């Protein structure tokens, strides 16, 4: 896992240093550098996967497209260097430094000035191996069919190959979801109403927190997979299978998130953007609970969100952990508020400390205070 990351001169990050825990929440208004933070990690992974991390950073590939050197280099940088430094949980220090002279401003590949040249270290680090998942805000809407990729799913164990879209979710769940393949690694992640350790069974149970009584069904065709959903009806047979396009967006949007978490091993890294998309507030709270439990089990999550229901759900999970042992220790949670320095148009990051009892003391202006502001106005204050 990552215990610390230091980014200099990359996009809006003039100089950002963050301590990471098991559960890391990135929030703040649009355009303050949250996505750029995760992109720094995705650049490293995609360069490693294409055997280019020995020479430099590939700006445009399957996970993320940055553009050219001029797009990567912070406009207000005082030197033509971009650096990314990571400290791992076992205290390994990894640092990549890229020089971006005028001649490289129109380049799609940035050569290293300083690099990590020990591939064995990288291969054992979750950011670069199969213990990693990335699910972006651009997750696929319900589709008629879903891609099949034997190598990506069965060897690299990926739910998504291209820009975090989750396009391999049906293949992944079909392959690992049967009784003989993937079981849940952590008893704490088992849904309270279902002790079956099978991945597909547990996926159904957690998905029912989004949409009650739903069941997932997967059909394999020659070159793709189809997702179908049916619903249990009291004292009767389940409904017919409905095509994914005829069922609410929130079910399909949350499916890869749930599967990524339930299938993860200890020490895995999962990056999730906007887990709240298309989901009712009660479902968002349950997703927050699932993420919190996973973090306590030793899975590292980096979550970008604009939802107070996700934030509140995590705060509730810290208090529940104190009272019942189910949830997440507040010491394993980091919440960061990203803001913009108007003087230099660069990212400023504030640490929002989570206290005992799921409390946040003196939250800064702009930290999920819109409901309070609206209520104040409606009451005539």
C-alpha positions in Angstrom: 0.0 0.0 0.0 0.9 3.7 -0.3 1.7 5.5 3.0 2.8 8.8 1.5 2.8 10.5 -1.9 4.5 13.8 -2.9 3.7 15.4 -6.3 5.6 18.4 -7.7 4.8 20.4 -10.8 2.2 18.0 -12.2 -0.8 19.8 -13.7 -2.3 21.9 -10.8 -0.1 20.2 -8.2 2.7 22.7 -7.6 3.7 20.9 -4.4 1.3 18.4 -2.8 2.2 16.0 -0.1 -0.4 13.6 1.3 -0.3 10.9 3.9 -2.5 8.0 2.9 -4.2 5.5 5.1 -6.4 2.5 4.2 -9.4 4.6 3.3 -8.7 7.9 1.6 -11.4 10.4 0.6 -10.7 13.2 -1.9 -13.3 15.9 -2.1 -13.6 19.6 -3.0 -15.2 21.7 -5.7 -14.6 20.9 -9.4 -11.2 21.7 -11.0 -9.1 21.6 -7.8 -6.8 18.7 -8.6 -8.5 15.6 -7.3 -8.5 13.7 -10.6 -4.9 15.0 -11.3 -3.9 13.3 -8.0 -5.1 9.9 -9.1 -3.8 10.5 -12.6 -0.3 10.7 -11.3 -0.7 7.1 -10.1 -2.4 5.9 -13.3 0.5 7.4 -15.4 3.0 5.2 -13.5 0.9 2.1 -13.8 0.2 2.4 -17.5 3.9 3.2 -18.2 4.9 0.1 -16.3 2.4 -2.1 -18.0 3.7 -1.0 -21.4 7.4 -1.7 -20.3 8.2 2.0 -20.5 8.7 2.9 -16.9 12.4 2.1 -17.3 12.8 5.2 -19.6 10.0 7.6 -18.8 6.3 8.3 -18.5 3.8 7.6 -21.3 1.2 10.4 -21.1 -1.5 8.8 -23.3 -2.4 5.2 -22.9 -5.2 2.9 -21.9 -5.8 4.3 -18.3 -5.4 8.0 -18.8 -4.8 10.6 -21.5 -3.0 13.8 -20.3 -2.0 15.2 -23.8 1.4 16.7 -24.2 4.2 17.8 -22.0 2.8 21.3 -21.8 -0.4 19.8 -20.4 1.5 17.8 -17.7 3.8 20.5 -16.5 2.3 22.9 -13.9 2.0 26.3 -15.5 3.4 28.0 -12.4 6.3 25.6 -11.9 9.6 27.3 -11.1 11.6 24.6 -12.7 11.0 22.3 -15.7 10.8 19.1 -13.6 7.9 16.9 -12.7 8.4 14.5 -9.8 6.3 11.8 -8.2 7.6 10.3 -4.9 5.9 7.4 -3.2 6.6 5.9 0.2 5.2 2.3 0.5 3.7 0.8 3.7 7.0 -1.2 4.1 9.0 2.0 3.9 10.3 1.6 0.4 10.9 5.0 -1.3 10.1 5.2 -5.0 10.8 8.4 -6.9 10.4 9.3 -10.6 11.6 12.7 -11.9 10.9 13.9 -15.4 12.5 16.8 -17.1 10.2 18.9 -19.3 12.4 21.3 -21.3 10.9 23.5 -24.1 11.8 20.7 -26.5 9.5 18.3 -24.7 6.4 20.5 -24.3 4.9 19.0 -27.4 5.9 15.4 -26.5 3.6 12.6 -25.4 6.5 10.8 -23.6 8.5 12.4 -20.8 12.0 11.0 -20.2 13.3 10.3 -16.7 15.8 12.5 -15.0 15.6 10.2 -11.9 13.9 6.9 -11.8 13.4 3.6 -9.9 15.3 0.9 -11.7 14.5 -2.1 -9.5 11.7 -3.9 -11.2 11.4 -6.5 -8.4 10.3 -3.7 -6.0 7.6 -2.6 -8.5 6.3 -6.0 -9.3 5.6 -6.6 -5.6 3.8 -3.3 -5.3 0.0 -3.4 -5.8 0.0 -0.3 -7.9 1.8 -2.3 -10.6 0.4 -5.8 -10.3 -2.9 -7.6 -10.4 -3.9 -6.4 -6.9 -5.2 -3.2 -8.3 -8.5 -1.9 -9.7 -9.4 1.5 -11.2 -13.0 2.5 -11.7 -13.5 6.0 -13.2 -16.4 8.4 -13.3 -16.8 7.3 -16.9 -18.1 3.8 -16.0 -20.2 2.3 -18.8 -23.9 2.9 -18.8 -26.0 -0.3 -19.1 -24.9 -2.1 -22.3 -26.4 -4.6 -24.7 -23.2 -6.6 -24.4 -19.9 -6.5 -22.5 -16.4 -7.3 -23.7 -14.6 -10.6 -23.3 -10.8 -10.4 -22.6 -9.3 -13.7 -21.2 -5.9 -12.3 -20.5 -7.1 -9.1 -18.7 -9.6 -11.0 -16.6 -8.1 -14.4 -16.0 -4.4 -13.5 -15.7 -4.3 -9.8 -14.7 -7.6 -10.0 -12.7 -8.9 -6.7 -14.0 -12.5 -5.4 -14.1 -11.5 -2.6 -16.5 -8.9 -2.3 -19.2 -9.7 1.1 -20.7 -9.9 4.3 -18.7 -11.6 2.6 -15.7 -14.9 2.0 -17.6 -15.6 -1.4 -16.0 -16.2 -2.9 -19.4 -15.0 -6.3 -18.3 -17.4 -6.6 -15.3 -19.6 -9.3 -16.8 -16.6 -11.5 -17.9 -15.0 -11.0 -14.5 -18.1 -11.9 -12.5 -18.8 -14.9 -14.8 -15.2 -16.2 -14.4 -14.7 -15.6 -10.6 -18.3 -15.8 -9.5 -18.9 -19.5 -9.6 -18.4 -21.8 -6.6 -15.0 -23.1 -7.6 -13.3 -19.9 -8.4 -13.3 -16.8 -6.1 -14.4 -16.7 -2.5 -14.5 -13.6 -0.3 -11.1 -13.3 1.5 -12.4 -11.5 4.6 -15.3 -12.7 6.8 -16.0 -9.1 7.7 -17.0 -8.4 4.1 -19.7 -11.0 4.1 -23.1 -9.4 4.0 -24.8 -9.8 7.4 -27.7 -11.7 5.9 -25.6 -14.0 3.8 -22.8 -16.2 5.0 -22.1 -17.8 1.6 -18.5 -16.9 0.7 -19.2 -17.1 -3.1 -18.4 -13.9 -5.0 -21.6 -13.9 -7.0 -23.8 -14.6 -4.0 -22.2 -11.8 -2.0 -22.5 -9.4 -5.0 -26.2 -10.1 -5.1 -26.5 -9.4 -1.4 -24.7 -6.1 -1.4 -26.3 -5.1 -4.7 -29.7 -5.5 -2.9 -28.7 -2.6 -0.7 -28.9 -0.5 -3.9 -32.0 -2.1 -5.3 -34.0 -4.5 -3.0 -34.4 -8.1 -4.1 -32.3 -7.8 -7.3 -30.3 -10.8 -8.7 -27.5 -10.7 -11.3 -27.5 -13.1 -14.2 -24.8 -13.4 -16.8 -25.1 -15.0 -20.2 -22.0 -15.8 -22.3 -22.1 -15.6 -26.1 -19.4 -16.3 -28.7 -17.4 -13.1 -28.2 -19.1 -11.2 -25.4 -21.2 -11.4 -22.2 -24.7 -10.1 -21.4 -25.9 -8.8 -18.0 -29.4 -9.6 -17.0 -31.3 -8.7 -13.7 -34.3 -10.3 -12.1 -36.1 -9.5 -8.9 -37.4 -11.8 -6.2 -41.2 -11.5 -5.6 -42.7 -12.5 -2.2 -44.3 -16.0 -2.3 -43.7 -16.3 -6.0 -41.0 -17.1 -8.6 -38.6 -14.3 -9.5 -39.4 -12.0 -12.3 -38.2 -12.6 -15.8 -34.7 -11.6 -16.6 -34.5 -8.0 -17.7 -31.9 -6.6 -20.0 -29.4 -4.2 -18.3 -30.6 -1.3 -20.5 -34.1 -1.8 -19.0 -33.0 -1.6 -15.4 -31.9 1.5 -13.4 -28.5 3.0 -14.1 -27.5 2.8 -10.5 -27.4 -1.0 -10.4 -25.0 -1.2 -13.3 -22.9 1.7 -12.1 -22.5 0.2 -8.6 -21.9 -3.4 -9.7 -18.2 -3.1 -10.6 -17.5 -1.2 -7.4 -19.0 -3.9 -5.3 -17.2 -6.7 -7.2 -13.9 -4.9 -7.1 -14.1 -4.6 -3.3 -15.4 -8.1 -2.6 -12.8 -9.7 -4.8 -9.8 -7.8 -3.4 -7.0 -9.3 -1.4 -5.2 -7.7 1.5 -2.9 -4.9 0.4 -4.8 -4.3 -2.8 -5.2 -0.7 -4.1 -8.6 0.4 -5.5 -9.2 3.8 -7.0 -12.8 4.8 -7.3 -14.2 8.0 -8.8 -17.7 9.1 -7.8 -19.1 6.0 -6.2 -22.4 7.9 -5.6 -23.3 8.2 -9.3 -26.9 7.4 -10.1 -27.4 5.9 -6.6 -30.1 6.7 -4.0 -28.8 8.2 -0.7 -29.5 5.0 1.3 -27.6 3.0 -1.3 -24.7 5.5 -1.1 -24.6 5.0 2.6 -24.3 1.3 2.2 -21.5 1.6 -0.4 -19.7 3.8 2.2 -20.2 1.1 4.8 -18.8 -1.6 2.4 -15.7 0.6 1.6 -15.1 1.2 5.3 -15.2 -2.5 6.1 -12.9 -3.3 3.2 -10.4 -0.6 4.4 -10.4 -2.1 7.9 -9.6 -5.5 6.4 -6.4 -4.1 4.9 -7.6 -3.0 1.4 -6.5 0.5 0.4 -9.1 2.7 -1.3 -8.6 6.1 -2.9 -12.1 7.5 -3.4 -13.0 10.8 -5.1 -16.5 11.9 -4.1 -18.8 14.9 -4.2 -21.4 13.2 -1.9 -22.2 14.1 1.7 -23.9 10.7 1.9 -20.6 8.9 1.2 -18.8 11.2 3.7 -21.5 10.7 6.4 -21.6 7.0 5.7 -17.9 6.7 6.4 -18.2 8.8 9.6 -21.0 6.5 10.8 -18.8 3.5 10.0 -16.0 4.9 12.3 -18.5 5.3 15.2 -20.0 1.8 14.5 -16.4 0.4 14.7 -16.0 1.9 18.1 -19.3 0.4 19.3 -19.4 -2.9 17.5 -16.1 -3.6 15.9 -17.7 -3.5 12.4 -16.7 -0.6 10.3 -13.4 1.2 10.2 -11.1 2.7 12.8 -11.0 6.5 12.5 -7.2 6.2 12.5 -7.4 4.3 9.2 -9.3 7.1 7.5 -8.0 10.2 5.7 -10.3 12.9 4.3 -8.8 15.6 2.2 -10.4 18.8 1.0 -8.9 20.0 -2.3 -9.0 23.8 -2.9 -7.4 26.1 -5.4 -4.9 28.9 -4.7 -6.2 31.7 -6.8 -2.9 33.5 -6.6 -1.1 30.7 -8.4 -3.9 28.5 -9.7 -2.4 25.6 -7.9 -3.9 22.9 -5.7 -4.0 23.3 -1.9 -4.9 20.3 0.2 -6.5 20.4 3.7 -6.6 17.5 6.0 -10.0 17.0 7.6 -9.4 15.0 10.8 -11.9 12.4 11.8 -12.2 12.3 15.5 -13.6 9.7 18.0 -17.4 9.3 17.6 -17.3 10.0 13.8 -17.0 13.7 14.5 -15.3 16.4 12.5 -14.2 19.4 14.5 -14.6 22.9 13.0 -15.0 21.8 9.3 -13.8 24.5 7.0 -16.1 26.6 4.8 -17.1 24.7 1.7 -16.8 21.2 3.2 -20.3 19.8 2.6 -22.1 22.8 4.1 -24.6 23.4 1.4 -27.5 21.6 3.1 -26.9 23.7 6.3 -26.8 26.9 4.2 -30.0 26.0 2.4 -31.8 25.1 5.6 -30.6 28.4 7.2 -32.1 30.3 4.3 -35.4 28.4 4.4 -35.7 29.1 8.1 -35.3 32.8 7.4 -31.9 33.3 8.9 
